[in-house]
Amino acid sequence: MGHSSEELLKAIITCSPDGYVSCDEFGKIVFVNETIEKITGWSAKELIGQKASKIYSLPESLTSAASEGGKIKSQAAILFRRDGRKITLKARQIEIKKSAKKSLNDLFGGYLTIFHTENPISSNLERAQIEFVSTVSHELRTPLTSIKGFTDTLLKSSDKLSDENKKKYITIIKEQADRLIRLVEDLLAVSRLESQNFQLTVRSLDLKKYISKVCESLSSKSANHKIIQKFENNLPHVWADGDRLEQILTNLIDNGIKYSPSGSTVTVSVSVLHNAKNVRDKLKIEIADQGIGINETDLQKIFTKFGRLDNPLTRQTQGTGLGLFITKSLVLALKGEIFISSKPGKTIFTVILPAVVPEVAIPMSSVEGKN
């Protein structure tokens, strides 16, 4: 293939309606065409030199077929947009053999992945299922890899390791096992919520006591943050399920702690809202942190499944990305509302729940919530 033919091939691929991404043998991007730029929102300049996993996730069977030289069929794959959204397209991957002309390797690296834009996965349900399985697989693989790695090290080199290192490795294994347990618990919670297979025991509860209990528990685990509680006088009780209320409060306050810098303050405030007849029928809970803030684009996905944001603080923390999705689902199940507002240096989550109206309140002796 002459030089002009290679340039022609590159020009055709550059303008192709299908998306092309080529990577070297180390998985770093060496070329993307204009279609990929348009679909993902990233420019070629931003992507070249980055890991391919930054913009796509391929099923293992697809990459295995390419590396083993097997018959390559298009399969569903996921492209990650700059704004955090995911797009599912049919894709196939071709290995550029080292025996091929050097000019081809120079142009397309070791692997060329083609995304077929004319055959998108049309079913919203199928797309959601593929994205869900892909994300869960990644979330499971990360802690399992750590557990296996450190377990192998302990088994093979236990006699050579100091007691301090052994304790360090065992601690890491425990932390990653706990992370897996949290993921499984969150996945089960999501399953129950989406199938509406869960029960609520709604009763009159002292909201102030629940908030104080959660704040005390979280303060003992995070000495580097200060939690301030502010309550309006003579608060009515709240209509809620005790366990679900505690879960909502824990998720939101812990979220404020995790995504705020060390030494900052998280403020929990409660006030009463009045209806048109001036009846105190709702309670407003505000959890304000001093984090770096969330931009408008990210605010749109904050309550979605696996809606983790890409900033320095989120990269330092471990989470399933399901907590806020679960929180919103529980708030709605309790006939409440939840909102978020954010600006640089401050994010506020607002939860509104029904209050116990005195005229219809059940005697407190018979409905005392768990504290």
C-alpha positions in Angstrom: 0.0 0.0 0.0 1.6 3.3 -1.1 1.8 6.4 0.9 -1.1 8.1 -0.9 -3.3 5.0 -0.4 -2.7 5.1 3.3 -3.6 8.8 3.5 -6.8 8.1 1.5 -7.7 5.3 3.9 -7.1 7.6 6.9 -9.2 10.3 5.2 -12.1 7.9 4.6 -12.0 6.7 8.2 -11.8 10.2 9.5 -15.0 11.2 7.7 -16.8 7.9 8.2 -20.3 8.0 9.8 -19.1 5.1 12.0 -16.9 5.8 15.0 -13.3 4.6 14.9 -10.9 4.4 17.9 -7.4 2.9 17.6 -5.1 2.1 20.5 -1.6 0.9 20.9 -0.7 -2.4 22.5 -0.8 -0.7 25.9 -4.4 0.4 25.5 -3.6 4.1 24.9 -5.5 5.9 22.2 -3.5 6.9 19.1 -6.4 8.0 16.8 -10.1 8.8 16.9 -12.2 10.0 14.0 -14.6 12.9 13.8 -17.6 10.7 14.6 -16.2 9.7 17.9 -15.5 13.4 18.7 -19.1 14.3 17.9 -20.6 11.4 19.8 -18.5 11.7 23.0 -17.9 15.5 23.1 -14.2 14.9 23.5 -11.7 16.3 21.0 -9.1 14.1 19.4 -6.4 16.2 21.1 -7.9 15.5 24.5 -8.3 11.8 23.9 -5.0 10.9 22.2 -2.6 9.4 24.8 -5.5 8.6 27.2 -6.5 5.1 28.2 -9.2 3.7 26.0 -11.3 2.9 29.1 -11.8 6.6 29.4 -14.3 6.5 26.5 -15.5 3.0 26.0 -16.2 -0.4 27.7 -16.2 -3.5 25.5 -17.5 -7.0 26.5 -14.6 -9.4 27.2 -15.7 -11.7 24.5 -15.2 -9.0 21.9 -11.6 -8.2 23.0 -10.7 -11.9 23.4 -11.9 -12.6 19.8 -9.8 -9.8 18.4 -6.6 -10.8 20.3 -7.0 -14.5 19.5 -7.8 -13.9 15.8 -11.2 -15.4 16.0 -14.3 -14.5 14.0 -15.3 -11.1 15.0 -19.0 -10.3 15.3 -20.4 -6.9 16.3 -21.5 -6.8 19.9 -23.1 -4.2 22.2 -20.5 -1.8 23.7 -20.7 1.4 25.7 -19.2 4.8 24.8 -18.8 7.3 27.6 -19.7 10.9 26.8 -17.9 13.9 28.3 -21.1 15.0 30.1 -21.3 11.6 31.9 -24.0 10.0 29.7 -23.5 6.6 28.2 -24.3 5.5 24.7 -24.7 1.8 23.7 -23.7 0.9 20.1 -22.8 -2.2 18.2 -19.0 -2.5 17.9 -16.2 -4.8 16.8 -12.5 -4.8 17.3 -9.7 -5.7 14.9 -6.1 -6.4 15.9 -3.5 -4.8 13.6 -0.9 -7.6 13.5 2.7 -6.7 14.1 3.4 -8.4 10.8 1.4 -5.8 9.0 3.1 -2.9 7.4 4.7 -0.5 9.8 2.7 2.3 8.2 -0.6 0.7 9.3 0.7 0.3 12.8 1.8 4.0 12.8 -1.7 5.0 11.6 -3.9 2.7 13.8 -1.8 1.3 16.6 -2.4 -2.3 17.8 -6.2 -2.4 17.9 -8.9 -0.7 15.9 -12.4 -0.5 17.4 -15.3 0.3 15.1 -18.6 1.7 16.5 -21.6 1.3 14.2 -23.7 4.4 14.5 -26.3 3.1 12.0 -27.2 0.2 14.2 -27.7 1.6 17.8 -29.3 -0.6 20.4 -32.9 0.6 20.0 -34.5 -0.9 23.1 -34.2 1.4 26.1 -34.6 -1.6 28.4 -31.8 -3.5 26.7 -29.6 -0.5 26.8 -30.2 0.0 30.5 -29.6 -3.6 31.2 -26.3 -3.6 29.3 -25.1 -0.5 31.0 -26.1 -1.8 34.4 -24.3 -5.1 34.0 -21.2 -3.4 32.7 -21.0 -1.0 35.6 -21.8 -3.6 38.2 -19.1 -5.9 36.7 -16.6 -3.1 37.0 -17.6 -2.3 40.6 -17.3 -5.9 41.6 -14.0 -6.5 39.8 -12.1 -3.6 41.5 -12.4 -4.9 45.1 -12.1 -8.5 44.1 -8.8 -7.8 42.3 -7.4 -6.2 45.5 -8.6 -9.1 47.6 -7.1 -11.7 45.4 -3.8 -9.8 45.0 -3.2 -9.3 48.7 -4.4 -12.8 49.5 -1.9 -14.3 47.0 0.9 -12.2 48.5 0.1 -13.4 52.0 -0.1 -17.0 50.9 3.2 -16.9 48.9 5.3 -14.6 51.0 3.9 -14.7 54.5 7.2 -15.9 56.0 9.0 -12.9 54.4 6.5 -10.2 55.5 6.8 -8.2 58.7 3.9 -8.3 61.1 3.2 -4.7 60.2 2.8 -5.5 56.5 0.7 -8.5 57.2 -1.7 -6.4 59.3 -1.7 -3.7 56.6 -2.6 -6.3 53.9 -5.3 -7.9 56.0 -6.8 -4.5 56.7 -7.0 -3.8 53.0 -8.7 -7.1 52.4 -11.3 -6.4 55.1 -12.0 -2.9 53.6 -12.5 -4.3 50.1 -14.7 -7.1 51.5 -16.8 -4.5 53.3 -17.0 -2.6 50.0 -18.3 -5.7 48.3 -20.9 -6.2 51.0 -22.1 -2.5 50.7 -22.4 -3.0 46.9 -24.5 -6.2 47.2 -26.7 -4.5 49.9 -27.2 -1.5 47.6 -28.0 -3.7 44.6 -30.6 -5.6 46.7 -32.1 -2.3 47.8 -32.3 -1.1 44.2 -33.9 -4.3 43.2 -36.5 -4.1 45.9 -37.2 -0.4 45.2 -37.6 -0.9 41.5 -39.9 -3.9 41.9 -41.7 -2.2 44.8 -41.0 -5.3 46.8 -40.5 -3.5 50.1 -42.6 -2.6 53.1 -42.9 0.7 55.0 -44.1 1.0 58.5 -45.0 4.7 58.7 -45.5 6.2 62.1 -45.1 9.4 64.0 -41.4 9.9 64.8 -39.3 12.5 66.5 -37.1 13.8 63.6 -34.8 15.7 66.0 -33.8 12.4 67.8 -33.1 10.6 64.5 -30.9 13.4 63.2 -29.0 13.6 66.5 -28.5 9.8 66.5 -27.1 9.8 62.9 -24.9 12.8 63.5 -23.4 11.3 66.6 -22.7 8.0 64.8 -21.0 9.8 61.8 -19.1 12.2 64.0 -17.4 9.3 65.8 -16.2 8.0 62.4 -15.1 11.3 60.9 -13.1 13.4 63.4 -11.9 15.6 60.6 -15.3 17.2 60.0 -17.7 19.2 62.1 -21.4 18.5 62.0 -23.7 21.3 63.2 -27.4 20.7 64.0 -30.0 23.5 63.8 -33.6 23.0 64.7 -36.6 25.3 64.6 -38.4 25.5 68.0 -41.4 23.3 68.6 -41.0 21.0 65.7 -43.9 18.6 65.0 -43.1 15.0 64.5 -42.6 13.5 61.1 -44.6 10.8 59.3 -42.0 8.2 58.2 -40.6 4.7 58.5 -37.9 4.7 61.1 -35.4 2.5 59.3 -35.9 4.3 56.0 -35.6 7.7 57.6 -32.4 6.7 59.3 -31.1 5.4 55.9 -32.0 8.7 54.1 -30.3 10.8 56.8 -27.2 8.6 56.9 -26.7 8.7 53.1 -27.1 12.5 52.8 -25.0 13.5 55.8 -22.3 10.9 55.0 -22.3 12.2 51.4 -21.7 15.7 52.7 -18.8 14.5 54.8 -17.2 12.4 52.1 -17.2 15.0 49.4 -16.1 18.0 51.6 -12.5 18.8 52.4 -11.0 17.8 55.7 -11.7 20.4 58.4 -14.9 21.7 56.8 -18.4 21.8 58.3 -21.6 19.9 57.4 -24.8 21.7 58.7 -28.1 19.9 59.2 -31.1 22.2 59.6 -34.7 21.5 60.1 -37.6 23.9 59.7 -41.4 23.8 59.3 -43.4 24.6 56.2 -47.0 25.9 56.3 -49.7 25.1 53.7 -52.2 27.6 52.3 -54.3 27.3 55.4 -51.3 28.1 57.6 -51.2 24.5 58.9 -47.7 23.2 59.7 -47.9 20.1 57.5 -44.4 19.6 56.2 -40.8 19.4 57.6 -37.9 20.7 55.6 -34.5 19.1 56.2 -31.4 20.8 54.7 -27.9 19.2 54.6 -25.3 21.8 53.5 -21.7 21.0 53.0 -18.6 23.0 52.0 -17.4 20.9 49.1 -16.2 22.1 45.8 -19.7 22.3 44.3 -21.3 20.5 41.4 -21.8 21.9 37.9 -25.1 22.0 36.1 -24.3 19.0 33.9 -23.5 16.8 36.8 -26.6 17.9 38.7 -28.7 16.3 36.1 -27.3 12.8 36.9 -26.8 13.1 40.7 -29.8 10.9 41.5 -29.2 8.3 38.8 -27.8 4.8 39.3 -24.0 4.8 39.5 -24.1 8.6 39.2 -20.7 9.3 40.6 -19.1 12.6 39.6 -15.6 13.1 38.3 -13.7 15.4 40.6 -10.7 15.1 43.0 -12.8 14.3 46.1 -14.9 11.6 44.4 -11.7 9.9 43.0 -10.4 9.7 46.6 -13.6 8.0 48.0 -15.0 4.6 47.5 -18.7 4.3 46.8 -21.2 2.3 44.7 -22.8 5.3 43.1 -26.2 4.0 44.2 -26.6 5.9 47.5 -28.4 9.0 46.2 -30.5 6.9 43.8 -31.7 4.8 46.8 -32.2 8.0 48.9 -34.4 9.7 46.3 -36.4 6.5 45.9 -37.0 6.2 49.6 -38.0 9.9 50.0 -40.5 9.5 47.2 -41.9 6.3 48.8 -42.5 8.3 52.0 -44.5 10.8 49.9 -41.7 13.4 50.2 -39.6 15.5 47.9 -35.8 15.9 47.4 -33.8 18.7 45.7 -30.2 19.7 45.3 -28.7 23.1 44.7 -25.0 23.8 44.3 -22.4 26.5 43.8 -18.6 26.6 44.3 -17.9 25.9 47.9 -21.4 24.8 48.9 -24.0 22.1 48.1 -27.4 21.8 49.7 -29.6 18.7 49.7 -33.2 19.5 50.7 -35.7 16.9 51.8 -39.3 17.7 52.5 -41.4 15.1 54.4 -44.9 15.1 55.7 -45.3 16.3 59.3 -47.8 15.0 61.9 -50.6 17.6 62.0 -51.7 17.9 65.6 -55.4 17.6 64.8 -55.0 14.1 63.4 -52.0 12.9 65.4 -52.2 9.5 67.1 -51.3 9.5 70.8 -47.6 9.3 71.1 -47.6 6.5 73.6 -48.8 4.1 71.0 -46.6 5.2 68.1 -43.2 6.0 69.6 -40.5 5.4 66.9 -37.3 3.5 67.3 -34.5 5.7 68.6 
